[in-house]
Amino acid sequence: MTEIPAFYMRSGAGKGVFLLEDDLPQDGAARDALLLRLLAAPGVAAGDADGLEGRVALMRAARRAGCDVECRIGAVATQVARMDWSGEDSGEEAGGPAAEMPAAAGAFAIWRGFVPARDGITTVRIWLRNTGRVVLAHVPCTNGHPLEPCSAHEGGGGDGAADPAATIELDYFAPAAPPPAAAVRRVTVRSGARRLLSGLVHVPERC
């Protein structure tokens, strides 16, 4: 049994597991095998009641100049038991839940201390390693922490309902034109990012 610190997070309409890359095996095959066991574990399996959709985000401090953190988004490949790191599931062009994942990446970066929170809006500069894009996540913060949906407004439920105070704006940049070039697309995540569960995940040796 392997124990890994993890955040289960809602990011707009989507959900996923956020992990520190340094907590995982360095060998790619061993890492992917562990992630497949994680996503297939009871209560975490893609498509179960928790709706994690088979997505995982690996986070680390940025090694690219001008960024705060790096994020690599993976998904369980359809019909075969392997991790897909191609970036085709990132959904940047199509929109939808996958395109909103960097909202949670921005909040995660603040919770884990990669970026200090500033009351008001804290901007997190994210390098998406899959697609070579820079994304700026503009995360509302209060009292030194990201503002989670429903923490300031009683009207929102814990099911991802929109909470205007927690809205996160994402500015996507072209791979060949990072900031200070103009953003090519803005995604508005009206329900923000929310921790569903955090702590140690127990990953079985085999499914």
N, C-alpha and C positions, 0 to 999 in steps of 0.2 A: 504494500500500500504506500503510495506516494502522497505527500502533503504539499500543496502549493497555495500561496496567498492569492486570492482572486477577488475581483469585484464583478458581481452580476448586475448589469446596468440596463436601464431603459434609455434609449436615445431617440426621442421623438416617438415615432410609431414602431420602432424596432427595438430589439434586445440583443445582448451579446455578453460574452465573458471577456473581461479585461484582465490581462496578466502582464507582469514585468518580464521582458524577454530574458533578463539575467537569471530568473528563477527556473528557467527551462534548460534542458540539455542543449549543448552547443551543436552537437551533430544533428543535421536536419532530419534525417530519417528517424532518429530516436525521439526528437521533438515532436514530429508529426504523429508518430505512433502514440505518444503520451496524450496529445491533444485529441486524437480520435477516441481514446479511452475516456478522457474527460467528458467529451460531448456525448458519449454513449452511456455515461454513468446514470444510475437511477436519479430522476429528478432534474437531470440536465440534458437529456436526450433531445435532439432537434425534433420539433413538432409535438413535444409533450405539453402538459398543462402550463408549464412555465414559458413556452413559446420562444425559446432562445434561438430558433431558426438556424442552428448550426453555424453561427458566426463567432469568431474569436478575434480579439485585437491584441497584438503584442506591442508593448510600449517600452521605450527606452529614452534616455537623455539624447538630445540631438547631437549628431556628429557632423551635421551640415550647417555651415555658417548661415546665420540669419534666422535659425529656427530654434524653438525651445525643446521640442520633443519629436521623436519619430514614431510613426504608427504603421504597423503592418497588419492589414485586415485579411483574414483567411476564412474560408467556408468549407464545409464538408461537400466534396464533389458529388454531383447527382449520380446515382446508380452504381457508384463504386466507392469503396471505403478508402478514401485518401483525402488529404487536405489540398484545397485549391488556392494557391497564392497568386494566381494570374492577374487578379485585379478586375476580372470581368464581372465579378459579383459586386463590385464597389458601388455600382448604380449611380455614378456621378452624373452621367448624361440623362439617364432615364428618370432620376429622382426616386422618391419612395424611401422606405425604411433604411436601405443600405446607404443612401446618400447622406443620411442624417447621423451615421455612426460617429463622424468626427466631433459632433456636439458632445457626446459622452467622453470622447478622447480628451477634449479640452477640459472638461470638469475633472476627469481622472487625473490629469496632469497637475491640477491645483490641489486636489485632495492628497496626492502622493508627494507633494512638495517640490515638483519640478519647476513650478511657476508660483511666485507669491501672489496671494489674493489681494486685490484692491477693492475697497468698497465702491460700488457702482459697477462698471464694466471692466473685466480683466480680459485682455486679448492674449490668446495662446497661439503661437506660431507652430503649426504642425506640418511635418514633412511626411506625406503619404508615400511610403516606399514602394508600394505596388505599382502606382501609376506615375510616380515622379512629379506629383503636384504639391504645391504649397497650399495649405488651407489655413485661414485665420479664423479661429473660433472666438467669438465675442461673448464671454460668459458673465452673466450677472452674478455679483458676489455681495455678501453682507456678513459682517462680523468675522471676516477672515476665511469664509467658506463659500463655495458655490451655492447659489440659491436654488434649492430643489423645488419642483412643482408641489404646490399645496402647502409649502412651509410658510407662505405669507398670505395665502388666500384660502379660505375655508371652502370656497365653491368648487375647487377641483378635486376630483377623486384620485385614488392611487393607480388609476388605470390608464394613465397617459393623457388624460383630458387636458385641454389647453389651459395654461396658466400664464397670462400676459406678463407677469412680473418675472417669470423664469425663462422667457423666450431667448433662445441662443441664435445669433446670426452667424452663418458660415460663408466666408468669401473664398471661392475657388479661383486659383490662378492657373494659367496655362503652363504646362511643363517647361516650356522654353522661356517663359516670361514671369518669373516670381516677383514678389514685391521688390521695388516700388512700382512695377508695372500695374496697370489697371486690372482689377479682378474681372474674370470672364463670366462669372455666375455667382449669384447669391442664393443660398438656401436658408429659409427661415424655419427654425425648429420651434414651433410655438409652445410645445409642451416641455421644452428643455431637456435636461438630463437628470436622471434619478437613480440612486443606488437602490437596488432591490434586495441585495444581500452582499455582505463582505465578510471575509474570514478565510480560514484554511479549507481548501477543497481536498477531499480524500479521493485519489484516483486509483482504481483497482489495477492490479498488475495485468489482468486480461479481462476482457468483457465476457 
